[in-house]
Amino acid sequence: MIEKLLTGYPEISAIILILCGFLAGGILSRVVVQLLHWFNLWIRKTLPTITLASVRTEIFIQKLVYYLTVAVFVLLALRVLGLG
C-alpha cells in the first residue's frame, strides 16, 4: 500500500526526503559541533596555549553542515521527481 502510494505520487517521496533532510541536518550539525567542542577541550588540556576553534567558528561549521545536508536531500528529492 505504501509502496504504491510512494511510486504513484513521487511528490510525497520528495516531501518526505526534504523533511528527513531537515531532521538529518539538525542532528548532524549538533553532532559535528559537539565533536569539535570535545576535540577543542582535549587540545586545551594537552596544549593549553592553543585554541582550535572559537565560538564563531563552531557556529559557522554548524550552519555549513546543516545547509549542506539539507542541500543533499533537496537534490535527492529533485532526482526522485525526475528534475535533476
PyMOL commands that set and color helices and strands:
alter all, ss='L'
color gray80, all
select helices_A, chain A and resi 2-8+10-46+55-81
alter helices_A, ss='H'
color red, helices_A
deselect
rebuild
show_as cartoon
